[in-house]
Amino acid sequence: MERFEKYKLLKYWIQSFIAGVPFIVVGFRDDEGRLLRCKRFGTEEIRKIVKEKKYWQGGVCLAFADEVLCWLYGTVKDDQDYVLQFVPSANRIELLQSNSCPNLITSHVDQL
């Protein structure tokens, strides 16, 4: 559960907070991928859970997201495709120019 609270809840929280989503539903699976149970988390509840355990701080996460988004806004050019990736060995984010947008993204946009 510690790994879930430290890492998964961070991703869920930042996405939900920025988008104004008040709660999320998380499914928990066994090692074979079968759904065991679901649990509803309020966005504010997530922040309180991790604050008590000192895993991460919402304000620090938001400040980091703001820095990354401002950097992207000032760096990327219209009509160009990029790949944003985290490089764990260097502990940094890289922005790479790409020849095309990944199929997953273009197919999703086409469905809209």
Secondary structure, 3 states (H helix, E strand, C coil): CHHHHHHHHHHHHHHHHHHCCCEEEEEEECCCCCEEEEEEEEHHHHHHHHHHHCCCCHHHHHHHHHHHHHHHHHHCCCCCEEEEEEECCCCEEEEEEECCCCHHHHHHHHHC
